[in-house]
Amino acid sequence: MVMKTFKKVFRINAEPSDVYSALTNPFTIELWSGYKAEMSTEPGSEFSLWEGDITGKNIEFIPDRKVVQLWYFGDRIEESIVTISIAPDRENSTVTVEQTNIPDEEFDDIAEGWREYYIGAISSFFNPNF
């Protein structure tokens, strides 16, 4: 099975602390996603987004800087690790998303998901006029 890595840099019109909150605070996640979220910043805790469409385990948190998660894909052997790095960019943030071991047949959906529904939704949440 061919596995791919998705990597993309996004600019978000919000400070790193706000972006970090949008990734880790279940109340903020619900605001931009429209769904209740199970999320904690406790390493080893499990998370669930979009009513279970995305589930996994939290690995590492560096407040306002980085989130590392293991995403579950059914019964895949290779672990898909998601690393979201946040860097200040004047009053904005540069957010780098990297996800490893994405099954080839799911890559396009995953890539679109990041752009449209995940980081894209967070970006829209902080830029309601666009």
N, CA, C and O atoms as CSV, one atom per row, in Angstrom:
chain,resi,resn,atom,element,x,y,z
A,1,MET,N,N,0.847,-1.192,0.000
A,1,MET,CA,C,0.000,0.000,0.000
A,1,MET,C,C,0.884,1.244,0.000
A,1,MET,O,O,1.834,1.337,0.777
A,2,VAL,N,N,0.574,2.182,-0.857
A,2,VAL,CA,C,1.338,3.424,-0.943
A,2,VAL,C,C,0.842,4.392,0.139
A,2,VAL,O,O,-0.357,4.631,0.276
A,3,MET,N,N,1.785,4.936,0.894
A,3,MET,CA,C,1.429,5.909,1.923
A,3,MET,C,C,2.033,7.255,1.542
A,3,MET,O,O,3.147,7.326,1.023
A,4,LYS,N,N,1.292,8.309,1.805
A,4,LYS,CA,C,1.743,9.652,1.444
A,4,LYS,C,C,1.784,10.551,2.674
A,4,LYS,O,O,1.207,10.246,3.718
A,5,THR,N,N,2.490,11.673,2.512
A,5,THR,CA,C,2.531,12.700,3.551
A,5,THR,C,C,1.924,13.977,3.010
A,5,THR,O,O,2.262,14.419,1.911
A,6,PHE,N,N,1.034,14.566,3.777
A,6,PHE,CA,C,0.448,15.866,3.435
A,6,PHE,C,C,1.189,16.928,4.235
A,6,PHE,O,O,1.342,16.797,5.449
A,7,LYS,N,N,1.649,17.979,3.563
A,7,LYS,CA,C,2.276,19.092,4.270
A,7,LYS,C,C,1.869,20.391,3.597
A,7,LYS,O,O,1.984,20.534,2.380
A,8,LYS,N,N,1.396,21.328,4.391
A,8,LYS,CA,C,0.966,22.616,3.839
A,8,LYS,C,C,1.115,23.694,4.903
A,8,LYS,O,O,0.917,23.457,6.095
A,9,VAL,N,N,1.472,24.891,4.431
A,9,VAL,CA,C,1.586,26.042,5.319
A,9,VAL,C,C,0.390,26.963,5.084
A,9,VAL,O,O,0.068,27.312,3.948
A,10,PHE,N,N,-0.256,27.348,6.179
A,10,PHE,CA,C,-1.420,28.237,6.116
A,10,PHE,C,C,-1.104,29.523,6.881
A,10,PHE,O,O,-0.353,29.506,7.855
A,11,ARG,N,N,-1.687,30.638,6.428
A,11,ARG,CA,C,-1.621,31.867,7.226
A,11,ARG,C,C,-2.996,32.125,7.789
A,11,ARG,O,O,-3.993,32.105,7.067
A,12,ILE,N,N,-3.041,32.368,9.093
A,12,ILE,CA,C,-4.323,32.602,9.761
A,12,ILE,C,C,-4.270,33.965,10.447
A,12,ILE,O,O,-3.293,34.311,11.111
A,13,ASN,N,N,-5.334,34.716,10.270
A,13,ASN,CA,C,-5.416,36.073,10.804
A,13,ASN,C,C,-5.809,36.023,12.282
A,13,ASN,O,O,-6.886,36.478,12.665
A,14,ALA,N,N,-4.917,35.462,13.105
A,14,ALA,CA,C,-5.156,35.356,14.546
A,14,ALA,C,C,-3.812,35.125,15.220
A,14,ALA,O,O,-2.864,34.649,14.595
A,15,GLU,N,N,-3.740,35.463,16.485
A,15,GLU,CA,C,-2.503,35.244,17.231
A,15,GLU,C,C,-2.334,33.762,17.532
A,15,GLU,O,O,-3.317,33.024,17.590
A,16,PRO,N,N,-1.080,33.319,17.727
A,16,PRO,CA,C,-0.832,31.899,18.014
A,16,PRO,C,C,-1.665,31.338,19.170
A,16,PRO,O,O,-2.107,30.190,19.110
A,17,SER,N,N,-1.882,32.130,20.212
A,17,SER,CA,C,-2.665,31.628,21.342
A,17,SER,C,C,-4.106,31.328,20.933
A,17,SER,O,O,-4.714,30.380,21.429
A,18,ASP,N,N,-4.653,32.151,20.015
A,18,ASP,CA,C,-6.022,31.928,19.533
A,18,ASP,C,C,-6.091,30.692,18.643
A,18,ASP,O,O,-7.038,29.910,18.730
A,19,VAL,N,N,-5.080,30.517,17.784
A,19,VAL,CA,C,-5.043,29.342,16.910
A,19,VAL,C,C,-4.908,28.079,17.759
A,19,VAL,O,O,-5.580,27.079,17.505
A,20,TYR,N,N,-4.043,28.130,18.760
A,20,TYR,CA,C,-3.849,26.975,19.649
A,20,TYR,C,C,-5.159,26.613,20.347
A,20,TYR,O,O,-5.506,25.438,20.468
A,21,SER,N,N,-5.871,27.627,20.799
A,21,SER,CA,C,-7.167,27.395,21.442
A,21,SER,C,C,-8.157,26.754,20.461
A,21,SER,O,O,-8.932,25.875,20.837
A,22,ALA,N,N,-8.121,27.207,19.197
A,22,ALA,CA,C,-9.026,26.662,18.185
A,22,ALA,C,C,-8.713,25.189,17.879
A,22,ALA,O,O,-9.571,24.456,17.388
A,23,LEU,N,N,-7.480,24.766,18.175
A,23,LEU,CA,C,-7.080,23.371,17.941
A,23,LEU,C,C,-7.300,22.484,19.159
A,23,LEU,O,O,-7.449,21.269,19.022
A,24,THR,N,N,-7.322,23.081,20.358
A,24,THR,CA,C,-7.281,22.262,21.570
A,24,THR,C,C,-8.437,22.463,22.537
A,24,THR,O,O,-8.697,21.592,23.368
A,25,ASN,N,N,-9.134,23.584,22.451
A,25,ASN,CA,C,-10.223,23.857,23.391
A,25,ASN,C,C,-11.541,23.346,22.813
A,25,ASN,O,O,-11.980,23.820,21.765
A,26,PRO,N,N,-12.177,22.383,23.486
A,26,PRO,CA,C,-13.394,21.790,22.900
A,26,PRO,C,C,-14.500,22.809,22.639
A,26,PRO,O,O,-15.285,22.634,21.708
A,27,PHE,N,N,-14.576,23.859,23.437
A,27,PHE,CA,C,-15.611,24.874,23.232
A,27,PHE,C,C,-15.317,25.688,21.979
A,27,PHE,O,O,-16.221,25.993,21.202
A,28,THR,N,N,-14.041,26.041,21.785
A,28,THR,CA,C,-13.655,26.791,20.584
A,28,THR,C,C,-13.803,25.922,19.339
A,28,THR,O,O,-14.243,26.401,18.295
A,29,ILE,N,N,-13.435,24.641,19.449
A,29,ILE,CA,C,-13.587,23.720,18.315
A,29,ILE,C,C,-15.054,23.654,17.887
A,29,ILE,O,O,-15.365,23.647,16.696
A,30,GLU,N,N,-15.951,23.607,18.877
A,30,GLU,CA,C,-17.377,23.547,18.546
A,30,GLU,C,C,-17.825,24.820,17.823
A,30,GLU,O,O,-18.678,24.759,16.937
A,31,LEU,N,N,-17.256,25.968,18.193
A,31,LEU,CA,C,-17.630,27.231,17.544
A,31,LEU,C,C,-17.292,27.226,16.063
A,31,LEU,O,O,-18.114,27.639,15.245
A,32,TRP,N,N,-16.089,26.762,15.698
A,32,TRP,CA,C,-15.720,26.817,14.274
A,32,TRP,C,C,-16.151,25.591,13.488
A,32,TRP,O,O,-16.333,25.673,12.273
A,33,SER,N,N,-16.320,24.438,14.166
A,33,SER,CA,C,-16.674,23.225,13.419
A,33,SER,C,C,-18.176,22.973,13.380
A,33,SER,O,O,-18.678,22.296,12.483
A,34,GLY,N,N,-18.889,23.521,14.357
A,34,GLY,CA,C,-20.325,23.294,14.422
A,34,GLY,C,C,-20.710,22.006,15.120
A,34,GLY,O,O,-21.889,21.661,15.183
A,35,TYR,N,N,-19.711,21.283,15.650
A,35,TYR,CA,C,-19.986,20.008,16.329
A,35,TYR,C,C,-19.287,19.966,17.679
A,35,TYR,O,O,-18.218,20.548,17.863
A,36,LYS,N,N,-19.910,19.269,18.617
A,36,LYS,CA,C,-19.251,19.033,19.901
A,36,LYS,C,C,-17.961,18.257,19.661
A,36,LYS,O,O,-17.884,17.412,18.770
A,37,ALA,N,N,-16.958,18.559,20.470
A,37,ALA,CA,C,-15.662,17.895,20.328
A,37,ALA,C,C,-15.231,17.323,21.666
A,37,ALA,O,O,-15.487,17.901,22.722
A,38,GLU,N,N,-14.572,16.176,21.600
A,38,GLU,CA,C,-13.902,15.635,22.778
A,38,GLU,C,C,-12.424,15.915,22.589
A,38,GLU,O,O,-11.787,15.349,21.700
A,39,MET,N,N,-11.877,16.790,23.428
A,39,MET,CA,C,-10.475,17.175,23.279
A,39,MET,C,C,-9.930,17.600,24.630
A,39,MET,O,O,-10.612,18.262,25.412
A,40,SER,N,N,-8.701,17.212,24.890
A,40,SER,CA,C,-8.008,17.594,26.111
A,40,SER,C,C,-6.551,17.797,25.742
A,40,SER,O,O,-6.087,17.252,24.740
A,41,THR,N,N,-5.824,18.572,26.531
A,41,THR,CA,C,-4.401,18.774,26.255
A,41,THR,C,C,-3.556,17.840,27.123
A,41,THR,O,O,-2.389,18.116,27.402
A,42,GLU,N,N,-4.164,16.740,27.541
A,42,GLU,CA,C,-3.462,15.726,28.320
A,42,GLU,C,C,-2.825,14.718,27.357
A,42,GLU,O,O,-3.543,14.011,26.650
A,43,PRO,N,N,-1.475,14.641,27.319
A,43,PRO,CA,C,-0.849,13.644,26.448
A,43,PRO,C,C,-1.360,12.239,26.787
A,43,PRO,O,O,-1.467,11.869,27.956
A,44,GLY,N,N,-1.669,11.472,25.749
A,44,GLY,CA,C,-2.197,10.130,25.957
A,44,GLY,C,C,-3.713,10.069,25.946
A,44,GLY,O,O,-4.290,8.985,25.855
A,45,SER,N,N,-4.372,11.233,26.038
A,45,SER,CA,C,-5.839,11.253,26.007
A,45,SER,C,C,-6.311,11.065,24.567
A,45,SER,O,O,-5.601,11.402,23.619
A,46,GLU,N,N,-7.509,10.526,24.418
A,46,GLU,CA,C,-8.066,10.335,23.079
A,46,GLU,C,C,-8.958,11.521,22.735
A,46,GLU,O,O,-9.490,12.189,23.622
A,47,PHE,N,N,-9.114,11.776,21.435
A,47,PHE,CA,C,-9.966,12.881,20.997
A,47,PHE,C,C,-10.924,12.401,19.919
A,47,PHE,O,O,-10.710,11.374,19.276
A,48,SER,N,N,-11.989,13.178,19.742
A,48,SER,CA,C,-12.997,12.870,18.737
A,48,SER,C,C,-13.573,14.178,18.211
A,48,SER,O,O,-14.016,15.031,18.980
A,49,LEU,N,N,-13.560,14.323,16.879
A,49,LEU,CA,C,-14.079,15.523,16.232
A,49,LEU,C,C,-15.134,15.133,15.196
A,49,LEU,O,O,-15.136,14.012,14.689
A,50,TRP,N,N,-16.025,16.068,14.892
A,50,TRP,CA,C,-17.073,15.826,13.887
A,50,TRP,C,C,-17.813,14.516,14.155
A,50,TRP,O,O,-17.921,13.650,13.287
A,51,GLU,N,N,-18.316,14.401,15.382
A,51,GLU,CA,C,-19.115,13.220,15.773
A,51,GLU,C,C,-18.393,11.915,15.473
A,51,GLU,O,O,-19.011,10.934,15.060
A,52,GLY,N,N,-17.076,11.911,15.685
A,52,GLY,CA,C,-16.313,10.678,15.520
A,52,GLY,C,C,-15.722,10.468,14.141
A,52,GLY,O,O,-15.073,9.450,13.900
A,53,ASP,N,N,-15.934,11.423,13.215
A,53,ASP,CA,C,-15.328,11.291,11.881
A,53,ASP,C,C,-13.804,11.294,11.969
A,53,ASP,O,O,-13.131,10.610,11.198
A,54,ILE,N,N,-13.263,12.068,12.914
A,54,ILE,CA,C,-11.824,12.081,13.162
A,54,ILE,C,C,-11.602,11.701,14.616
A,54,ILE,O,O,-12.104,12.362,15.525
A,55,THR,N,N,-10.845,10.630,14.828
A,55,THR,CA,C,-10.534,10.204,16.187
A,55,THR,C,C,-9.052,9.876,16.265
A,55,THR,O,O,-8.403,9.608,15.253
A,56,GLY,N,N,-8.533,9.901,17.479
A,56,GLY,CA,C,-7.126,9.582,17.637
A,56,GLY,C,C,-6.665,9.807,19.056
A,56,GLY,O,O,-7.461,9.898,19.991
A,57,LYS,N,N,-5.344,9.894,19.189
A,57,LYS,CA,C,-4.737,10.055,20.501
A,57,LYS,C,C,-3.826,11.273,20.491
A,57,LYS,O,O,-3.089,11.502,19.531
A,58,ASN,N,N,-3.883,12.049,21.561
A,58,ASN,CA,C,-3.014,13.214,21.714
A,58,ASN,C,C,-1.638,12.773,22.204
A,58,ASN,O,O,-1.529,12.009,23.163
A,59,ILE,N,N,-0.594,13.256,21.545
A,59,ILE,CA,C,0.764,12.845,21.883
A,59,ILE,C,C,1.526,13.942,22.616
A,59,ILE,O,O,2.114,13.697,23.670
A,60,GLU,N,N,1.516,15.160,22.055
A,60,GLU,CA,C,2.348,16.220,22.635
A,60,GLU,C,C,1.708,17.577,22.418
A,60,GLU,O,O,1.087,17.829,21.386
A,61,PHE,N,N,1.867,18.447,23.401
A,61,PHE,CA,C,1.385,19.817,23.291
A,61,PHE,C,C,2.463,20.781,23.759
A,61,PHE,O,O,3.054,20.587,24.821
A,62,ILE,N,N,2.718,21.810,22.977
A,62,ILE,CA,C,3.526,22.937,23.420
A,62,ILE,C,C,2.607,24.145,23.280
A,62,ILE,O,O,2.323,24.578,22.164
A,63,PRO,N,N,2.139,24.693,24.401
A,63,PRO,CA,C,1.134,25.764,24.340
A,63,PRO,C,C,1.502,26.872,23.354
A,63,PRO,O,O,2.611,27.405,23.365
A,64,ASP,N,N,0.526,27.197,22.501
A,64,ASP,CA,C,0.624,28.266,21.502
A,64,ASP,C,C,1.665,27.995,20.416
A,64,ASP,O,O,1.957,28.883,19.615
A,65,ARG,N,N,2.231,26.782,20.375
A,65,ARG,CA,C,3.299,26.489,19.418
A,65,ARG,C,C,3.080,25.205,18.614
A,65,ARG,O,O,3.357,25.173,17.415
A,66,LYS,N,N,2.581,24.144,19.268
A,66,LYS,CA,C,2.601,22.845,18.585
A,66,LYS,C,C,1.584,21.872,19.167
A,66,LYS,O,O,1.343,21.835,20.374
A,67,VAL,N,N,0.992,21.081,18.263
A,67,VAL,CA,C,0.087,19.988,18.638
A,67,VAL,C,C,0.513,18.765,17.835
A,67,VAL,O,O,0.647,18.835,16.614
A,68,VAL,N,N,0.725,17.640,18.527
A,68,VAL,CA,C,1.072,16.393,17.837
A,68,VAL,C,C,0.036,15.350,18.224
A,68,VAL,O,O,-0.231,15.124,19.404
A,69,GLN,N,N,-0.549,14.713,17.198
A,69,GLN,CA,C,-1.607,13.730,17.416
A,69,GLN,C,C,-1.391,12.497,16.550
A,69,GLN,O,O,-0.774,12.563,15.487
A,70,LEU,N,N,-1.908,11.379,17.024
A,70,LEU,CA,C,-1.994,10.149,16.244
A,70,LEU,C,C,-3.437,10.037,15.773
A,70,LEU,O,O,-4.364,10.018,16.584
A,71,TRP,N,N,-3.621,9.964,14.455
A,71,TRP,CA,C,-4.973,9.844,13.903
A,71,TRP,C,C,-5.240,8.393,13.546
A,71,TRP,O,O,-4.396,7.721,12.954
A,72,TYR,N,N,-6.418,7.919,13.910
A,72,TYR,CA,C,-6.798,6.539,13.617
A,72,TYR,C,C,-7.398,6.436,12.218
A,72,TYR,O,O,-8.217,7.266,11.824
A,73,PHE,N,N,-6.987,5.419,11.475
A,73,PHE,CA,C,-7.597,5.088,10.174
A,73,PHE,C,C,-8.002,3.628,10.223
A,73,PHE,O,O,-7.219,2.763,9.832
A,74,GLY,N,N,-9.185,3.335,10.685
A,74,GLY,CA,C,-9.611,1.941,10.718
A,74,GLY,C,C,-8.546,1.073,11.351
A,74,GLY,O,O,-8.073,1.380,12.446
A,75,ASP,N,N,-8.158,-0.008,10.685
A,75,ASP,CA,C,-7.163,-0.920,11.263
A,75,ASP,C,C,-5.857,-0.849,10.492
A,75,ASP,O,O,-5.312,-1.879,10.095
A,76,ARG,N,N,-5.349,0.361,10.276
A,76,ARG,CA,C,-4.095,0.539,9.565
A,76,ARG,C,C,-2.915,0.124,10.433
A,76,ARG,O,O,-2.945,0.277,11.654
A,77,ILE,N,N,-1.886,-0.397,9.798
A,77,ILE,CA,C,-0.684,-0.789,10.515
A,77,ILE,C,C,0.175,0.434,10.816
A,77,ILE,O,O,0.592,0.642,11.956
A,78,GLU,N,N,0.436,1.242,9.790
A,78,GLU,CA,C,1.288,2.411,9.976
A,78,GLU,C,C,0.518,3.508,10.710
A,78,GLU,O,O,-0.643,3.778,10.400
A,79,GLU,N,N,1.168,4.126,11.671
A,79,GLU,CA,C,0.517,5.193,12.411
A,79,GLU,C,C,0.570,6.488,11.611
A,79,GLU,O,O,1.609,6.842,11.054
A,80,SER,N,N,-0.555,7.190,11.559
A,80,SER,CA,C,-0.617,8.481,10.884
A,80,SER,C,C,-0.445,9.565,11.939
A,80,SER,O,O,-1.320,9.782,12.777
A,81,ILE,N,N,0.703,10.242,11.880
A,81,ILE,CA,C,1.003,11.277,12.865
A,81,ILE,C,C,0.727,12.649,12.263
A,81,ILE,O,O,1.180,12.963,11.163
A,82,VAL,N,N,-0.024,13.459,13.004
A,82,VAL,CA,C,-0.329,14.823,12.599
A,82,VAL,C,C,0.456,15.770,13.497
A,82,VAL,O,O,0.348,15.713,14.722
A,83,THR,N,N,1.247,16.641,12.875
A,83,THR,CA,C,1.977,17.669,13.612
A,83,THR,C,C,1.528,19.027,13.097
A,83,THR,O,O,1.671,19.335,11.914
A,84,ILE,N,N,0.985,19.835,13.999
A,84,ILE,CA,C,0.551,21.183,13.643
A,84,ILE,C,C,1.448,22.154,14.406
A,84,ILE,O,O,1.422,22.213,15.636
A,85,SER,N,N,2.247,22.918,13.646
A,85,SER,CA,C,3.167,23.888,14.250
A,85,SER,C,C,2.636,25.290,14.014
A,85,SER,O,O,2.185,25.618,12.916
A,86,ILE,N,N,2.694,26.115,15.050
A,86,ILE,CA,C,2.163,27.476,14.986
A,86,ILE,C,C,3.320,28.450,15.228
A,86,ILE,O,O,4.054,28.319,16.208
A,87,ALA,N,N,3.476,29.417,14.338
A,87,ALA,CA,C,4.522,30.424,14.510
A,87,ALA,C,C,3.914,31.812,14.386
A,87,ALA,O,O,3.064,32.039,13.525
A,88,PRO,N,N,4.340,32.748,15.238
A,88,PRO,CA,C,3.824,34.108,15.111
A,88,PRO,C,C,4.307,34.748,13.814
A,88,PRO,O,O,5.438,34.527,13.383
A,89,ASP,N,N,3.433,35.544,13.200
A,89,ASP,CA,C,3.751,36.230,11.952
A,89,ASP,C,C,3.128,37.623,12.069
A,89,ASP,O,O,2.001,37.837,11.622
A,90,ARG,N,N,3.853,38.561,12.664
A,90,ARG,CA,C,3.303,39.861,13.089
A,90,ARG,C,C,2.090,39.586,13.967
A,90,ARG,O,O,2.212,38.884,14.972
A,91,GLU,N,N,0.917,40.120,13.616
A,91,GLU,CA,C,-0.253,39.848,14.469
A,91,GLU,C,C,-1.010,38.605,14.002
A,91,GLU,O,O,-2.070,38.275,14.534
A,92,ASN,N,N,-0.457,37.926,13.009
A,92,ASN,CA,C,-1.085,36.714,12.486
A,92,ASN,C,C,-0.307,35.471,12.924
A,92,ASN,O,O,0.588,35.550,13.765
A,93,SER,N,N,-0.657,34.336,12.347
A,93,SER,CA,C,0.060,33.096,12.627
A,93,SER,C,C,0.326,32.357,11.327
A,93,SER,O,O,-0.477,32.396,10.395
A,94,THR,N,N,1.467,31.683,11.283
A,94,THR,CA,C,1.764,30.747,10.216
A,94,THR,C,C,1.581,29.357,10.812
A,94,THR,O,O,2.210,29.009,11.811
A,95,VAL,N,N,0.726,28.579,10.194
A,95,VAL,CA,C,0.406,27.256,10.715
A,95,VAL,C,C,0.856,26.209,9.696
A,95,VAL,O,O,0.409,26.213,8.549
A,96,THR,N,N,1.737,25.322,10.126
A,96,THR,CA,C,2.227,24.258,9.254
A,96,THR,C,C,1.604,22.941,9.693
A,96,THR,O,O,1.748,22.519,10.840
A,97,VAL,N,N,0.910,22.301,8.758
A,97,VAL,CA,C,0.284,21.004,9.029
A,97,VAL,C,C,1.067,19.931,8.291
A,97,VAL,O,O,1.311,20.046,7.090
A,98,GLU,N,N,1.461,18.891,9.010
A,98,GLU,CA,C,2.101,17.748,8.374
A,98,GLU,C,C,1.428,16.483,8.898
A,98,GLU,O,O,1.342,16.268,10.107
A,99,GLN,N,N,0.952,15.648,7.974
A,99,GLN,CA,C,0.330,14.373,8.347
A,99,GLN,C,C,1.012,13.257,7.572
A,99,GLN,O,O,1.067,13.284,6.342
A,100,THR,N,N,1.529,12.276,8.300
A,100,THR,CA,C,2.261,11.177,7.677
A,100,THR,C,C,1.375,9.950,7.492
A,100,THR,O,O,0.308,9.834,8.095
A,101,ASN,N,N,1.842,9.040,6.644
A,101,ASN,CA,C,1.203,7.729,6.452
A,101,ASN,C,C,-0.281,7.813,6.132
A,101,ASN,O,O,-1.108,7.167,6.775
A,102,ILE,N,N,-0.604,8.619,5.126
A,102,ILE,CA,C,-1.976,8.688,4.637
A,102,ILE,C,C,-2.107,7.678,3.500
A,102,ILE,O,O,-1.324,7.718,2.550
A,103,PRO,N,N,-3.084,6.773,3.580
A,103,PRO,CA,C,-3.275,5.824,2.470
A,103,PRO,C,C,-3.519,6.586,1.165
A,103,PRO,O,O,-4.282,7.551,1.126
A,104,ASP,N,N,-2.861,6.134,0.110
A,104,ASP,CA,C,-2.926,6.811,-1.184
A,104,ASP,C,C,-4.367,7.100,-1.607
A,104,ASP,O,O,-4.672,8.191,-2.089
A,105,GLU,N,N,-5.249,6.114,-1.424
A,105,GLU,CA,C,-6.625,6.293,-1.907
A,105,GLU,C,C,-7.408,7.308,-1.065
A,105,GLU,O,O,-8.486,7.743,-1.472
A,106,GLU,N,N,-6.883,7.686,0.094
A,106,GLU,CA,C,-7.584,8.660,0.939
A,106,GLU,C,C,-6.913,10.025,0.918
A,106,GLU,O,O,-7.406,10.969,1.535
A,107,PHE,N,N,-5.782,10.137,0.206
A,107,PHE,CA,C,-4.979,11.356,0.281
A,107,PHE,C,C,-5.747,12.595,-0.167
A,107,PHE,O,O,-5.728,13.612,0.526
A,108,ASP,N,N,-6.421,12.528,-1.311
A,108,ASP,CA,C,-7.115,13.711,-1.827
A,108,ASP,C,C,-8.195,14.190,-0.862
A,108,ASP,O,O,-8.355,15.392,-0.652
A,109,ASP,N,N,-8.936,13.249,-0.276
A,109,ASP,CA,C,-9.977,13.617,0.686
A,109,ASP,C,C,-9.366,14.259,1.924
A,109,ASP,O,O,-9.882,15.252,2.436
A,110,ILE,N,N,-8.272,13.692,2.398
A,110,ILE,CA,C,-7.610,14.225,3.593
A,110,ILE,C,C,-7.083,15.635,3.310
A,110,ILE,O,O,-7.271,16.551,4.110
A,111,ALA,N,N,-6.421,15.793,2.162
A,111,ALA,CA,C,-5.863,17.102,1.805
A,111,ALA,C,C,-6.966,18.148,1.704
A,111,ALA,O,O,-6.818,19.266,2.198
A,112,GLU,N,N,-8.075,17.780,1.061
A,112,GLU,CA,C,-9.198,18.702,0.945
A,112,GLU,C,C,-9.778,18.994,2.325
A,112,GLU,O,O,-10.164,20.125,2.621
A,113,GLY,N,N,-9.833,17.977,3.153
A,113,GLY,CA,C,-10.353,18.153,4.510
A,113,GLY,C,C,-9.558,19.192,5.292
A,113,GLY,O,O,-10.130,20.059,5.952
A,114,TRP,N,N,-8.237,19.094,5.212
A,114,TRP,CA,C,-7.401,20.085,5.893
A,114,TRP,C,C,-7.660,21.485,5.351
A,114,TRP,O,O,-7.842,22.436,6.112
A,115,ARG,N,N,-7.674,21.599,4.013
A,115,ARG,CA,C,-7.812,22.926,3.400
A,115,ARG,C,C,-9.191,23.529,3.622
A,115,ARG,O,O,-9.305,24.714,3.934
A,116,GLU,N,N,-10.233,22.733,3.467
A,116,GLU,CA,C,-11.594,23.267,3.472
A,116,GLU,C,C,-12.247,23.249,4.853
A,116,GLU,O,O,-12.837,24.241,5.283
A,117,TYR,N,N,-12.136,22.116,5.540
A,117,TYR,CA,C,-12.982,21.909,6.714
A,117,TYR,C,C,-12.266,22.052,8.045
A,117,TYR,O,O,-12.904,22.279,9.073
A,118,TYR,N,N,-10.955,21.922,8.035
A,118,TYR,CA,C,-10.230,21.982,9.305
A,118,TYR,C,C,-9.537,23.337,9.432
A,118,TYR,O,O,-10.074,24.237,10.077
A,119,ILE,N,N,-8.369,23.499,8.838
A,119,ILE,CA,C,-7.666,24.784,8.917
A,119,ILE,C,C,-8.468,25.865,8.187
A,119,ILE,O,O,-8.524,27.015,8.624
A,120,GLY,N,N,-9.082,25.481,7.077
A,120,GLY,CA,C,-9.911,26.449,6.345
A,120,GLY,C,C,-11.039,27.000,7.199
A,120,GLY,O,O,-11.323,28.197,7.153
A,121,ALA,N,N,-11.684,26.140,7.977
A,121,ALA,CA,C,-12.784,26.576,8.844
A,121,ALA,C,C,-12.264,27.446,9.984
A,121,ALA,O,O,-12.912,28.418,10.374
A,122,ILE,N,N,-11.094,27.096,10.517
A,122,ILE,CA,C,-10.496,27.922,11.579
A,122,ILE,C,C,-10.160,29.300,11.017
A,122,ILE,O,O,-10.418,30.322,11.653
A,123,SER,N,N,-9.583,29.312,9.819
A,123,SER,CA,C,-9.235,30.573,9.179
A,123,SER,C,C,-10.473,31.448,8.956
A,123,SER,O,O,-10.451,32.651,9.215
A,124,SER,N,N,-11.545,30.829,8.476
A,124,SER,CA,C,-12.800,31.561,8.254
A,124,SER,C,C,-13.390,32.063,9.560
A,124,SER,O,O,-13.965,33.150,9.606
A,125,PHE,N,N,-13.251,31.279,10.622
A,125,PHE,CA,C,-13.746,31.642,11.943
A,125,PHE,C,C,-13.103,32.955,12.401
A,125,PHE,O,O,-13.767,33.799,13.004
A,126,PHE,N,N,-11.798,33.122,12.110
A,126,PHE,CA,C,-11.092,34.342,12.505
A,126,PHE,C,C,-11.178,35.437,11.438
A,126,PHE,O,O,-10.761,36.567,11.689
A,127,ASN,N,N,-11.708,35.124,10.258
A,127,ASN,CA,C,-11.878,36.092,9.169
A,127,ASN,C,C,-13.295,36.026,8.633
A,127,ASN,O,O,-13.504,35.644,7.481
A,128,PRO,N,N,-14.262,36.392,9.443
A,128,PRO,CA,C,-15.650,36.173,9.024
A,128,PRO,C,C,-16.054,36.928,7.762
A,128,PRO,O,O,-17.064,36.589,7.145
A,129,ASN,N,N,-15.293,37.940,7.369
A,129,ASN,CA,C,-15.679,38.746,6.204
A,129,ASN,C,C,-15.237,38.153,4.878
A,129,ASN,O,O,-15.644,38.636,3.821
A,130,PHE,N,N,-14.404,37.106,4.915
A,130,PHE,CA,C,-13.870,36.556,3.669
A,130,PHE,C,C,-14.617,35.336,3.229
A,130,PHE,O,O,-14.291,34.752,2.195
